[in-house]
Amino acid sequence: MAQPLVNSCCRCYSLRSGSIATGVLGILLSIISIILIFTVRIDFKTILMDWLPQNVVKIIYALNLVMTILISLLMIMGVVKKNHFFMMPWVVLGLMLAIGLLISVIYNAVVYFIDGFVLGGTLWIVIGLLAVVLYVYLWIVVYSYFVSLKNENDRGRYSKQPYRR
């Protein structure tokens, strides 16, 4: 059986509370991003398919954010109902998003440096890596609660020792 990577969230909250907070934060940031996508004039660019029209790119981003909301809701429901199967999509996709975020931060910083915007590239590296570290930590909190729920379900809720000595 796998062991949880951390025992608490921020050393003062339970893994359950940290997982719920992570899900709520994901939902709020997705809603804010959807609002910003359709209200602010920003030219979105994709790395591989830069020939797509801006409206199509905005719709793709919005659909991605809607899926993030649904997966976060599913994860919160899994935490509340203590069902690790509901949390599994968030855990798997969260790890892939962390890798994608790291690649995106590095790619954007390199593009800024190549274009001669040293300050922009430096800000992308510093703020982006801080965001990656925060995201990975929150993923570790959710993963640790996922593992503890999975271990609890594997051994049975009532077969564990009442007191840990």
KAURCOR-V421496 format. One record per helix or strand of 2 or more residues. SS is the DSSP state (H for helix, E for strand). FROM is the first residue (numbers start at 1). LEN is the number of residues. If there is no record, write none. Layout:
((SS:FROM:LEN) (SS:FROM:LEN))
//
This chain:
((H:15:25) (H:54:28) (H:84:31) (H:118:38))
//
